[in-house]
């Protein structure tokens, strides 16, 4: 859906941009560039999760309780 509605490249979410980068680099054979782009997106997510894991887990378990 974001690929359809975000026509301009500056409006696309990071997931769509990463998908387009990975598919274009797979066809060109630039494996180092593909892995670098994946790491650039993945590392900040892991760092944020490390610092906020207690809040994330408590929010998920609190949302799973019915009643």
PQR file of N, CA, C, O and H, with PARSE charges and radii, in Angstrom:
ATOM      1  N   UNK A   1       0.803  -1.190   0.000 -0.4000 1.5000
ATOM      2  CA  UNK A   1       0.000   0.000   0.000 -0.0000 2.0000
ATOM      3  C   UNK A   1       0.858   1.271   0.000  0.5500 1.7000
ATOM      4  O   UNK A   1       0.547   2.203  -0.742 -0.5500 1.4000
ATOM      5  N   UNK A   2       1.932   1.343   0.811 -0.4000 1.5000
ATOM      6  CA  UNK A   2       2.727   2.571   0.785 -0.0000 2.0000
ATOM      7  C   UNK A   2       3.383   2.800  -0.580  0.5500 1.7000
ATOM      8  O   UNK A   2       3.597   3.942  -0.986 -0.5500 1.4000
ATOM      9  H   UNK A   2       2.184   0.586   1.414  0.4000 1.0000
ATOM     10  N   UNK A   3       3.695   1.731  -1.273 -0.4000 1.5000
ATOM     11  CA  UNK A   3       4.297   1.865  -2.589 -0.0000 2.0000
ATOM     12  C   UNK A   3       3.316   2.466  -3.586  0.5500 1.7000
ATOM     13  O   UNK A   3       3.716   3.180  -4.506 -0.5500 1.4000
ATOM     14  H   UNK A   3       3.521   0.803  -0.944  0.4000 1.0000
ATOM     15  N   UNK A   4       2.051   2.181  -3.404 -0.4000 1.5000
ATOM     16  CA  UNK A   4       1.025   2.696  -4.314 -0.0000 2.0000
ATOM     17  C   UNK A   4       0.730   4.171  -4.035  0.5500 1.7000
ATOM     18  O   UNK A   4       0.627   4.974  -4.963 -0.5500 1.4000
ATOM     19  H   UNK A   4       1.726   1.601  -2.657  0.4000 1.0000
ATOM     20  N   UNK A   5       0.595   4.527  -2.745 -0.4000 1.5000
ATOM     21  CA  UNK A   5       0.155   5.870  -2.400 -0.0000 2.0000
ATOM     22  C   UNK A   5       1.282   6.890  -2.345  0.5500 1.7000
ATOM     23  O   UNK A   5       1.040   8.080  -2.548 -0.5500 1.4000
ATOM     24  H   UNK A   5       0.679   3.875  -1.991  0.4000 1.0000
ATOM     25  N   UNK A   6       2.504   6.454  -2.077 -0.4000 1.5000
ATOM     26  CA  UNK A   6       3.638   7.386  -1.997 -0.0000 2.0000
ATOM     27  C   UNK A   6       4.354   7.387  -3.348  0.5500 1.7000
ATOM     28  O   UNK A   6       5.233   6.562  -3.599 -0.5500 1.4000
ATOM     29  H   UNK A   6       2.701   5.487  -1.913  0.4000 1.0000
ATOM     30  N   UNK A   7       3.971   8.306  -4.194 -0.4000 1.5000
ATOM     31  CA  UNK A   7       4.526   8.352  -5.538 -0.0000 2.0000
ATOM     32  C   UNK A   7       5.937   8.929  -5.576  0.5500 1.7000
ATOM     33  O   UNK A   7       6.739   8.542  -6.427 -0.5500 1.4000
ATOM     34  H   UNK A   7       3.256   8.976  -3.990  0.4000 1.0000
ATOM     35  N   UNK A   8       6.246   9.841  -4.672 -0.4000 1.5000
ATOM     36  CA  UNK A   8       7.559  10.468  -4.667 -0.0000 2.0000
ATOM     37  C   UNK A   8       8.506   9.677  -3.775  0.5500 1.7000
ATOM     38  O   UNK A   8       8.085   9.108  -2.768 -0.5500 1.4000
ATOM     39  H   UNK A   8       5.595  10.155  -3.982  0.4000 1.0000
ATOM     40  N   UNK A   9       9.766   9.641  -4.138 -0.4000 1.5000
ATOM     41  CA  UNK A   9      10.725   8.840  -3.382 -0.0000 2.0000
ATOM     42  C   UNK A   9      10.966   9.386  -1.981  0.5500 1.7000
ATOM     43  O   UNK A   9      11.287   8.615  -1.076 -0.5500 1.4000
ATOM     44  H   UNK A   9      10.108  10.103  -4.956  0.4000 1.0000
ATOM     45  N   UNK A  10      10.819  10.699  -1.774 -0.4000 1.5000
ATOM     46  CA  UNK A  10      11.037  11.256  -0.436 -0.0000 2.0000
ATOM     47  C   UNK A  10       9.868  10.986   0.508  0.5500 1.7000
ATOM     48  O   UNK A  10      10.005  11.181   1.715 -0.5500 1.4000
ATOM     49  H   UNK A  10      10.558  11.325  -2.509  0.4000 1.0000
ATOM     50  N   UNK A  11       8.726  10.544  -0.009 -0.4000 1.5000
ATOM     51  CA  UNK A  11       7.574  10.245   0.825 -0.0000 2.0000
ATOM     52  C   UNK A  11       7.469   8.773   1.205  0.5500 1.7000
ATOM     53  O   UNK A  11       6.640   8.413   2.040 -0.5500 1.4000
ATOM     54  H   UNK A  11       8.615  10.386  -0.990  0.4000 1.0000
ATOM     55  N   UNK A  12       8.289   7.922   0.610 -0.4000 1.5000
ATOM     56  CA  UNK A  12       8.190   6.487   0.856 -0.0000 2.0000
ATOM     57  C   UNK A  12       8.733   6.125   2.229  0.5500 1.7000
ATOM     58  O   UNK A  12       9.720   6.709   2.678 -0.5500 1.4000
ATOM     59  H   UNK A  12       8.963   8.215  -0.068  0.4000 1.0000
ATOM     60  N   UNK A  13       8.099   5.165   2.903 -0.4000 1.5000
ATOM     61  CA  UNK A  13       8.617   4.693   4.185 -0.0000 2.0000
ATOM     62  C   UNK A  13       9.918   3.911   3.999  0.5500 1.7000
ATOM     63  O   UNK A  13      10.248   3.493   2.889 -0.5500 1.4000
ATOM     64  H   UNK A  13       7.298   4.690   2.539  0.4000 1.0000
ATOM     65  N   UNK A  14      10.640   3.721   5.080 -0.4000 1.5000
ATOM     66  CA  UNK A  14      11.945   3.075   5.008 -0.0000 2.0000
ATOM     67  C   UNK A  14      11.842   1.634   4.516  0.5500 1.7000
ATOM     68  O   UNK A  14      12.746   1.143   3.840 -0.5500 1.4000
ATOM     69  H   UNK A  14      10.372   4.061   5.982  0.4000 1.0000
ATOM     70  N   UNK A  15      10.752   0.957   4.849 -0.4000 1.5000
ATOM     71  CA  UNK A  15      10.580  -0.428   4.417 -0.0000 2.0000
ATOM     72  C   UNK A  15      10.470  -0.560   2.904  0.5500 1.7000
ATOM     73  O   UNK A  15      11.045  -1.474   2.312 -0.5500 1.4000
ATOM     74  H   UNK A  15      10.017   1.355   5.399  0.4000 1.0000
ATOM     75  N   UNK A  16       9.743   0.339   2.289 -0.4000 1.5000
ATOM     76  CA  UNK A  16       9.584   0.318   0.828 -0.0000 2.0000
ATOM     77  C   UNK A  16      10.903   0.681   0.154  0.5500 1.7000
ATOM     78  O   UNK A  16      11.291   0.067  -0.840 -0.5500 1.4000
ATOM     79  H   UNK A  16       9.276   1.081   2.769  0.4000 1.0000
ATOM     80  N   UNK A  17      11.589   1.683   0.701 -0.4000 1.5000
ATOM     81  CA  UNK A  17      12.886   2.052   0.137 -0.0000 2.0000
ATOM     82  C   UNK A  17      13.896   0.934   0.251  0.5500 1.7000
ATOM     83  O   UNK A  17      14.664   0.696  -0.681 -0.5500 1.4000
ATOM     84  H   UNK A  17      11.274   2.182   1.508  0.4000 1.0000
ATOM     85  N   UNK A  18      13.908   0.236   1.386 -0.4000 1.5000
ATOM     86  CA  UNK A  18      14.810  -0.891   1.569 -0.0000 2.0000
ATOM     87  C   UNK A  18      14.467  -2.025   0.618  0.5500 1.7000
ATOM     88  O   UNK A  18      15.361  -2.654   0.051 -0.5500 1.4000
ATOM     89  H   UNK A  18      13.283   0.428   2.143  0.4000 1.0000
ATOM     90  N   UNK A  19      13.183  -2.290   0.439 -0.4000 1.5000
ATOM     91  CA  UNK A  19      12.769  -3.333  -0.492 -0.0000 2.0000
ATOM     92  C   UNK A  19      13.219  -3.020  -1.916  0.5500 1.7000
ATOM     93  O   UNK A  19      13.723  -3.900  -2.614 -0.5500 1.4000
ATOM     94  H   UNK A  19      12.457  -1.780   0.899  0.4000 1.0000
ATOM     95  N   UNK A  20      13.043  -1.788  -2.345 -0.4000 1.5000
ATOM     96  CA  UNK A  20      13.464  -1.413  -3.690 -0.0000 2.0000
ATOM     97  C   UNK A  20      14.977  -1.480  -3.839  0.5500 1.7000
ATOM     98  O   UNK A  20      15.480  -1.888  -4.885 -0.5500 1.4000
ATOM     99  H   UNK A  20      12.634  -1.073  -1.778  0.4000 1.0000
ATOM    100  N   UNK A  21      15.710  -1.081  -2.795 -0.4000 1.5000
ATOM    101  CA  UNK A  21      17.167  -1.142  -2.836 -0.0000 2.0000
ATOM    102  C   UNK A  21      17.644  -2.581  -2.916  0.5500 1.7000
ATOM    103  O   UNK A  21      18.529  -2.906  -3.707 -0.5500 1.4000
ATOM    104  H   UNK A  21      15.301  -0.749  -1.945  0.4000 1.0000
ATOM    105  N   UNK A  22      17.061  -3.437  -2.098 -0.4000 1.5000
ATOM    106  CA  UNK A  22      17.476  -4.842  -2.079 -0.0000 2.0000
ATOM    107  C   UNK A  22      17.161  -5.513  -3.411  0.5500 1.7000
ATOM    108  O   UNK A  22      18.000  -6.252  -3.927 -0.5500 1.4000
ATOM    109  H   UNK A  22      16.342  -3.173  -1.455  0.4000 1.0000
ATOM    110  N   UNK A  23      15.992  -5.284  -3.979 -0.4000 1.5000
ATOM    111  CA  UNK A  23      15.663  -5.924  -5.251 -0.0000 2.0000
ATOM    112  C   UNK A  23      16.538  -5.409  -6.388  0.5500 1.7000
ATOM    113  O   UNK A  23      16.912  -6.178  -7.273 -0.5500 1.4000
ATOM    114  H   UNK A  23      15.311  -4.684  -3.560  0.4000 1.0000
ATOM    115  N   UNK A  24      16.866  -4.129  -6.378 -0.4000 1.5000
ATOM    116  CA  UNK A  24      17.720  -3.610  -7.449 -0.0000 2.0000
ATOM    117  C   UNK A  24      19.158  -4.120  -7.301  0.5500 1.7000
ATOM    118  O   UNK A  24      19.834  -4.383  -8.295 -0.5500 1.4000
ATOM    119  H   UNK A  24      16.562  -3.504  -5.659  0.4000 1.0000
ATOM    120  N   UNK A  25      19.616  -4.257  -6.059 -0.4000 1.5000
ATOM    121  CA  UNK A  25      20.986  -4.739  -5.859 -0.0000 2.0000
ATOM    122  C   UNK A  25      21.096  -6.241  -6.081  0.5500 1.7000
ATOM    123  O   UNK A  25      22.173  -6.722  -6.433 -0.5500 1.4000
ATOM    124  H   UNK A  25      19.066  -4.043  -5.251  0.4000 1.0000
ATOM    125  N   UNK A  26      20.018  -6.996  -5.889 -0.4000 1.5000
ATOM    126  CA  UNK A  26      20.063  -8.432  -6.175 -0.0000 2.0000
ATOM    127  C   UNK A  26      20.219  -8.678  -7.667  0.5500 1.7000
ATOM    128  O   UNK A  26      20.914  -9.604  -8.085 -0.5500 1.4000
ATOM    129  H   UNK A  26      19.144  -6.604  -5.603  0.4000 1.0000
ATOM    130  N   UNK A  27      19.564  -7.836  -8.468 -0.4000 1.5000
ATOM    131  CA  UNK A  27      19.666  -7.999  -9.914 -0.0000 2.0000
ATOM    132  C   UNK A  27      21.021  -7.553 -10.449  0.5500 1.7000
ATOM    133  O   UNK A  27      21.481  -8.062 -11.471 -0.5500 1.4000
ATOM    134  H   UNK A  27      19.000  -7.084  -8.128  0.4000 1.0000
ATOM    135  N   UNK A  28      21.665  -6.603  -9.766 -0.4000 1.5000
ATOM    136  CA  UNK A  28      22.959  -6.124 -10.246 -0.0000 2.0000
ATOM    137  C   UNK A  28      24.114  -6.924  -9.664  0.5500 1.7000
ATOM    138  O   UNK A  28      25.238  -6.836 -10.159 -0.5500 1.4000
ATOM    139  H   UNK A  28      21.291  -6.190  -8.936  0.4000 1.0000
ATOM    140  N   UNK A  29      23.851  -7.706  -8.615 -0.4000 1.5000
ATOM    141  CA  UNK A  29      24.910  -8.510  -8.013 -0.0000 2.0000
ATOM    142  C   UNK A  29      25.737  -7.753  -7.000  0.5500 1.7000
ATOM    143  O   UNK A  29      26.815  -8.214  -6.626 -0.5500 1.4000
ATOM    144  H   UNK A  29      22.938  -7.777  -8.213  0.4000 1.0000
ATOM    145  N   UNK A  30      25.267  -6.605  -6.543 -0.4000 1.5000
ATOM    146  CA  UNK A  30      25.997  -5.815  -5.543 -0.0000 2.0000
ATOM    147  C   UNK A  30      25.593  -6.294  -4.153  0.5500 1.7000
ATOM    148  O   UNK A  30      24.786  -5.654  -3.479 -0.5500 1.4000
ATOM    149  H   UNK A  30      24.391  -6.230  -6.847  0.4000 1.0000
ATOM    150  N   UNK A  31      26.163  -7.428  -3.727 -0.4000 1.5000
ATOM    151  CA  UNK A  31      25.787  -8.029  -2.456 -0.0000 2.0000
ATOM    152  C   UNK A  31      26.271  -7.195  -1.277  0.5500 1.7000
ATOM    153  O   UNK A  31      25.578  -7.115  -0.263 -0.5500 1.4000
ATOM    154  H   UNK A  31      26.819  -7.947  -4.274  0.4000 1.0000
ATOM    155  N   UNK A  32      27.428  -6.581  -1.382 -0.4000 1.5000
ATOM    156  CA  UNK A  32      27.949  -5.763  -0.280 -0.0000 2.0000
ATOM    157  C   UNK A  32      27.062  -4.550  -0.045  0.5500 1.7000
ATOM    158  O   UNK A  32      26.797  -4.199   1.105 -0.5500 1.4000
ATOM    159  H   UNK A  32      27.991  -6.646  -2.206  0.4000 1.0000
ATOM    160  N   UNK A  33      26.610  -3.919  -1.080 -0.4000 1.5000
ATOM    161  CA  UNK A  33      25.709  -2.780  -0.946 -0.0000 2.0000
ATOM    162  C   UNK A  33      24.365  -3.182  -0.383  0.5500 1.7000
ATOM    163  O   UNK A  33      23.764  -2.443   0.397 -0.5500 1.4000
ATOM    164  H   UNK A  33      26.826  -4.203  -2.014  0.4000 1.0000
ATOM    165  N   UNK A  34      23.888  -4.360  -0.780 -0.4000 1.5000
ATOM    166  CA  UNK A  34      22.607  -4.833  -0.281 -0.0000 2.0000
ATOM    167  C   UNK A  34      22.692  -5.110   1.217  0.5500 1.7000
ATOM    168  O   UNK A  34      21.808  -4.701   1.970 -0.5500 1.4000
ATOM    169  H   UNK A  34      24.376  -4.960  -1.414  0.4000 1.0000
ATOM    170  N   UNK A  35      23.734  -5.791   1.655 -0.4000 1.5000
ATOM    171  CA  UNK A  35      23.868  -6.085   3.075 -0.0000 2.0000
ATOM    172  C   UNK A  35      24.130  -4.822   3.882  0.5500 1.7000
ATOM    173  O   UNK A  35      23.677  -4.718   5.022 -0.5500 1.4000
ATOM    174  H   UNK A  35      24.453  -6.123   1.043  0.4000 1.0000
ATOM    175  N   UNK A  36      24.840  -3.877   3.324 -0.4000 1.5000
ATOM    176  CA  UNK A  36      25.078  -2.609   4.024 -0.0000 2.0000
ATOM    177  C   UNK A  36      23.767  -1.858   4.228  0.5500 1.7000
ATOM    178  O   UNK A  36      23.545  -1.290   5.297 -0.5500 1.4000
ATOM    179  H   UNK A  36      25.208  -3.962   2.398  0.4000 1.0000
ATOM    180  N   UNK A  37      22.907  -1.845   3.234 -0.4000 1.5000
ATOM    181  CA  UNK A  37      21.634  -1.144   3.385 -0.0000 2.0000
ATOM    182  C   UNK A  37      20.733  -1.840   4.399  0.5500 1.7000
ATOM    183  O   UNK A  37      20.004  -1.173   5.133 -0.5500 1.4000
ATOM    184  H   UNK A  37      23.087  -2.307   2.366  0.4000 1.0000
ATOM    185  N   UNK A  38      20.773  -3.158   4.450 -0.4000 1.5000
ATOM    186  CA  UNK A  38      19.986  -3.885   5.441 -0.0000 2.0000
ATOM    187  C   UNK A  38      20.497  -3.591   6.846  0.5500 1.7000
ATOM    188  O   UNK A  38      19.703  -3.391   7.765 -0.5500 1.4000
ATOM    189  H   UNK A  38      21.366  -3.700   3.854  0.4000 1.0000
ATOM    190  N   UNK A  39      21.813  -3.561   7.021 -0.4000 1.5000
ATOM    191  CA  UNK A  39      22.396  -3.291   8.334 -0.0000 2.0000
ATOM    192  C   UNK A  39      22.098  -1.865   8.781  0.5500 1.7000
ATOM    193  O   UNK A  39      21.837  -1.631   9.961 -0.5500 1.4000
ATOM    194  H   UNK A  39      22.459  -3.723   6.275  0.4000 1.0000
ATOM    195  N   UNK A  40      22.133  -0.916   7.863 -0.4000 1.5000
ATOM    196  CA  UNK A  40      21.848   0.482   8.198 -0.0000 2.0000
ATOM    197  C   UNK A  40      20.426   0.628   8.729  0.5500 1.7000
ATOM    198  O   UNK A  40      20.178   1.459   9.602 -0.5500 1.4000
ATOM    199  H   UNK A  40      22.346  -1.106   6.904  0.4000 1.0000
ATOM    200  N   UNK A  41      19.504  -0.155   8.224 -0.4000 1.5000
ATOM    201  CA  UNK A  41      18.122  -0.092   8.705 -0.0000 2.0000
ATOM    202  C   UNK A  41      17.951  -0.943   9.964  0.5500 1.7000
ATOM    203  O   UNK A  41      17.183  -0.574  10.852 -0.5500 1.4000
ATOM    204  H   UNK A  41      19.705  -0.830   7.514  0.4000 1.0000
ATOM    205  N   UNK A  42      18.648  -2.065  10.055 -0.4000 1.5000
ATOM    206  CA  UNK A  42      18.439  -3.019  11.131 -0.0000 2.0000
ATOM    207  C   UNK A  42      19.072  -2.593  12.456  0.5500 1.7000
ATOM    208  O   UNK A  42      18.466  -2.790  13.509 -0.5500 1.4000
ATOM    209  H   UNK A  42      19.272  -2.364   9.334  0.4000 1.0000
ATOM    210  N   UNK A  43      20.261  -2.020  12.431 -0.4000 1.5000
ATOM    211  CA  UNK A  43      20.990  -1.690  13.655 -0.0000 2.0000
ATOM    212  C   UNK A  43      20.254  -0.660  14.527  0.5500 1.7000
ATOM    213  O   UNK A  43      20.146  -0.886  15.732 -0.5500 1.4000
ATOM    214  H   UNK A  43      20.753  -1.860  11.575  0.4000 1.0000
ATOM    215  N   UNK A  44      19.754   0.435  13.998 -0.4000 1.5000
ATOM    216  CA  UNK A  44      19.011   1.359  14.875 -0.0000 2.0000
ATOM    217  C   UNK A  44      17.771   0.725  15.502  0.5500 1.7000
ATOM    218  O   UNK A  44      17.412   1.056  16.632 -0.5500 1.4000
ATOM    219  H   UNK A  44      19.842   0.619  13.019  0.4000 1.0000
ATOM    220  N   UNK A  45      17.120  -0.177  14.784 -0.4000 1.5000
ATOM    221  CA  UNK A  45      15.958  -0.866  15.337 -0.0000 2.0000
ATOM    222  C   UNK A  45      16.350  -1.733  16.520  0.5500 1.7000
ATOM    223  O   UNK A  45      15.648  -1.755  17.531 -0.5500 1.4000
ATOM    224  H   UNK A  45      17.412  -0.446  13.866  0.4000 1.0000
ATOM    225  N   UNK A  46      17.457  -2.445  16.408 -0.4000 1.5000
ATOM    226  CA  UNK A  46      17.926  -3.290  17.508 -0.0000 2.0000
ATOM    227  C   UNK A  46      18.345  -2.441  18.700  0.5500 1.7000
ATOM    228  O   UNK A  46      18.054  -2.796  19.843 -0.5500 1.4000
ATOM    229  H   UNK A  46      18.027  -2.428  15.586  0.4000 1.0000
ATOM    230  N   UNK A  47      19.013  -1.344  18.456 -0.4000 1.5000
ATOM    231  CA  UNK A  47      19.443  -0.463  19.548 -0.0000 2.0000
ATOM    232  C   UNK A  47      18.232   0.104  20.292  0.5500 1.7000
ATOM    233  O   UNK A  47      18.220   0.151  21.522 -0.5500 1.4000
ATOM    234  H   UNK A  47      19.249  -1.055  17.528  0.4000 1.0000
ATOM    235  N   UNK A  48      17.227   0.528  19.550 -0.4000 1.5000
ATOM    236  CA  UNK A  48      16.014   1.038  20.185 -0.0000 2.0000
ATOM    237  C   UNK A  48      15.332  -0.064  20.988  0.5500 1.7000
ATOM    238  O   UNK A  48      14.840   0.187  22.088 -0.5500 1.4000
ATOM    239  H   UNK A  48      17.237   0.489  18.551  0.4000 1.0000
ATOM    240  N   UNK A  49      15.298  -1.282  20.449 -0.4000 1.5000
ATOM    241  CA  UNK A  49      14.671  -2.387  21.161 -0.0000 2.0000
ATOM    242  C   UNK A  49      15.428  -2.720  22.449  0.5500 1.7000
ATOM    243  O   UNK A  49      14.805  -3.024  23.466 -0.5500 1.4000
ATOM    244  H   UNK A  49      15.698  -1.486  19.555  0.4000 1.0000
ATOM    245  N   UNK A  50      16.746  -2.667  22.420 -0.4000 1.5000
ATOM    246  CA  UNK A  50      17.535  -2.970  23.614 -0.0000 2.0000
ATOM    247  C   UNK A  50      17.191  -2.001  24.737  0.5500 1.7000
ATOM    248  O   UNK A  50      17.034  -2.420  25.884 -0.5500 1.4000
ATOM    249  H   UNK A  50      17.252  -2.419  21.594  0.4000 1.0000
ATOM    250  N   UNK A  51      17.073  -0.735  24.433 -0.4000 1.5000
ATOM    251  CA  UNK A  51      16.786   0.255  25.458 -0.0000 2.0000
ATOM    252  C   UNK A  51      15.324   0.259  25.899  0.5500 1.7000
ATOM    253  O   UNK A  51      15.029   0.599  27.045 -0.5500 1.4000
ATOM    254  H   UNK A  51      17.201  -0.395  23.502  0.4000 1.0000
ATOM    255  N   UNK A  52      14.417  -0.108  25.019 -0.4000 1.5000
ATOM    256  CA  UNK A  52      12.990  -0.028  25.332 -0.0000 2.0000
ATOM    257  C   UNK A  52      12.324  -1.397  25.459  0.5500 1.7000
ATOM    258  O   UNK A  52      11.096  -1.478  25.418 -0.5500 1.4000
ATOM    259  H   UNK A  52      14.656  -0.384  24.088  0.4000 1.0000
ATOM    260  N   UNK A  53      13.094  -2.470  25.611 -0.4000 1.5000
ATOM    261  CA  UNK A  53      12.514  -3.811  25.616 -0.0000 2.0000
ATOM    262  C   UNK A  53      11.553  -4.025  26.781  0.5500 1.7000
ATOM    263  O   UNK A  53      10.528  -4.684  26.613 -0.5500 1.4000
ATOM    264  H   UNK A  53      14.091  -2.404  25.644  0.4000 1.0000
ATOM    265  N   UNK A  54      11.861  -3.484  27.959 -0.4000 1.5000
ATOM    266  CA  UNK A  54      10.958  -3.651  29.098 -0.0000 2.0000
ATOM    267  C   UNK A  54       9.599  -3.020  28.823  0.5500 1.7000
ATOM    268  O   UNK A  54       8.566  -3.609  29.138 -0.5500 1.4000
ATOM    269  H   UNK A  54      12.695  -2.948  28.096  0.4000 1.0000
ATOM    270  N   UNK A  55       9.595  -1.836  28.242 -0.4000 1.5000
ATOM    271  CA  UNK A  55       8.333  -1.157  27.946 -0.0000 2.0000
ATOM    272  C   UNK A  55       7.567  -1.862  26.834  0.5500 1.7000
ATOM    273  O   UNK A  55       6.339  -1.936  26.873 -0.5500 1.4000
ATOM    274  H   UNK A  55      10.435  -1.357  27.986  0.4000 1.0000
ATOM    275  N   UNK A  56       8.286  -2.376  25.850 -0.4000 1.5000
ATOM    276  CA  UNK A  56       7.636  -3.086  24.740 -0.0000 2.0000
ATOM    277  C   UNK A  56       6.990  -4.366  25.248  0.5500 1.7000
ATOM    278  O   UNK A  56       5.839  -4.651  24.918 -0.5500 1.4000
ATOM    279  H   UNK A  56       9.284  -2.316  25.818  0.4000 1.0000
ATOM    280  N   UNK A  57       7.718  -5.143  26.048 -0.4000 1.5000
ATOM    281  CA  UNK A  57       7.196  -6.408  26.556 -0.0000 2.0000
ATOM    282  C   UNK A  57       6.018  -6.165  27.498  0.5500 1.7000
ATOM    283  O   UNK A  57       5.020  -6.883  27.435 -0.5500 1.4000
ATOM    284  H   UNK A  57       8.654  -4.912  26.316  0.4000 1.0000
ATOM    285  N   UNK A  58       6.123  -5.160  28.371 -0.4000 1.5000
ATOM    286  CA  UNK A  58       5.007  -4.877  29.274 -0.0000 2.0000
ATOM    287  C   UNK A  58       3.773  -4.402  28.509  0.5500 1.7000
ATOM    288  O   UNK A  58       2.648  -4.726  28.888 -0.5500 1.4000
ATOM    289  H   UNK A  58       6.934  -4.577  28.421  0.4000 1.0000
ATOM    290  N   UNK A  59       3.973  -3.646  27.450 -0.4000 1.5000
ATOM    291  CA  UNK A  59       2.844  -3.209  26.636 -0.0000 2.0000
ATOM    292  C   UNK A  59       2.185  -4.338  25.899  0.5500 1.7000
ATOM    293  O   UNK A  59       0.961  -4.362  25.770 -0.5500 1.4000
ATOM    294  H   UNK A  59       4.887  -3.382  27.142  0.4000 1.0000
ATOM    295  N   UNK A  60       2.973  -5.281  25.406 -0.4000 1.5000
ATOM    296  CA  UNK A  60       2.401  -6.427  24.695 -0.0000 2.0000
ATOM    297  C   UNK A  60       1.637  -7.324  25.658  0.5500 1.7000
ATOM    298  O   UNK A  60       0.543  -7.789  25.340 -0.5500 1.4000
ATOM    299  H   UNK A  60       3.967  -5.261  25.511  0.4000 1.0000
ATOM    300  N   UNK A  61       2.209  -7.570  26.836 -0.4000 1.5000
ATOM    301  CA  UNK A  61       1.507  -8.434  27.788 -0.0000 2.0000
ATOM    302  C   UNK A  61       0.269  -7.732  28.371  0.5500 1.7000
ATOM    303  O   UNK A  61      -0.733  -8.396  28.635 -0.5500 1.4000
ATOM    304  H   UNK A  61       3.098  -7.192  27.095  0.4000 1.0000
ATOM    305  N   UNK A  62       0.314  -6.443  28.572 -0.4000 1.5000
ATOM    306  CA  UNK A  62      -0.852  -5.722  29.080 -0.0000 2.0000
ATOM    307  C   UNK A  62      -1.969  -5.715  28.037  0.5500 1.7000
ATOM    308  O   UNK A  62      -3.145  -5.779  28.393 -0.5500 1.4000
ATOM    309  H   UNK A  62       1.129  -5.904  28.358  0.4000 1.0000
ATOM    310  N   UNK A  63      -1.618  -5.639  26.773 -0.4000 1.5000
ATOM    311  CA  UNK A  63      -2.619  -5.645  25.717 -0.0000 2.0000
ATOM    312  C   UNK A  63      -3.215  -7.016  25.485  0.5500 1.7000
ATOM    313  O   UNK A  63      -4.293  -7.131  24.902 -0.5500 1.4000
ATOM    314  H   UNK A  63      -0.662  -5.588  26.484  0.4000 1.0000
ATOM    315  N   UNK A  64      -2.526  -8.070  25.937 -0.4000 1.5000
ATOM    316  CA  UNK A  64      -3.017  -9.426  25.731 -0.0000 2.0000
ATOM    317  C   UNK A  64      -3.980  -9.895  26.798  0.5500 1.7000
ATOM    318  O   UNK A  64      -4.600 -10.948  26.653 -0.5500 1.4000
ATOM    319  H   UNK A  64      -1.650  -7.977  26.411  0.4000 1.0000
ATOM    320  N   UNK A  65      -4.115  -9.123  27.878 -0.4000 1.5000
ATOM    321  CA  UNK A  65      -5.008  -9.512  28.963 -0.0000 2.0000
ATOM    322  C   UNK A  65      -6.419  -9.030  28.649  0.5500 1.7000
ATOM    323  O   UNK A  65      -6.644  -7.850  28.380 -0.5500 1.4000
ATOM    324  H   UNK A  65      -3.611  -8.267  27.995  0.4000 1.0000
ATOM    325  N   UNK A  66      -7.351  -9.956  28.687 -0.4000 1.5000
ATOM    326  CA  UNK A  66      -8.733  -9.607  28.357 -0.0000 2.0000
ATOM    327  C   UNK A  66      -9.528  -9.422  29.641  0.5500 1.7000
ATOM    328  O   UNK A  66      -9.451 -10.239  30.559 -0.5500 1.4000
ATOM    329  H   UNK A  66      -7.168 -10.914  28.905  0.4000 1.0000
ATOM    330  N   UNK A  67     -10.288  -8.344  29.690 -0.4000 1.5000
ATOM    331  CA  UNK A  67     -11.167  -8.171  30.837 -0.0000 2.0000
ATOM    332  C   UNK A  67     -10.825  -7.038  31.625  0.5500 1.7000
ATOM    333  O   UNK A  67     -11.482  -6.765  32.630 -0.5500 1.4000
ATOM    334  H   UNK A  67     -10.351  -7.681  28.944  0.4000 1.0000
TER
END
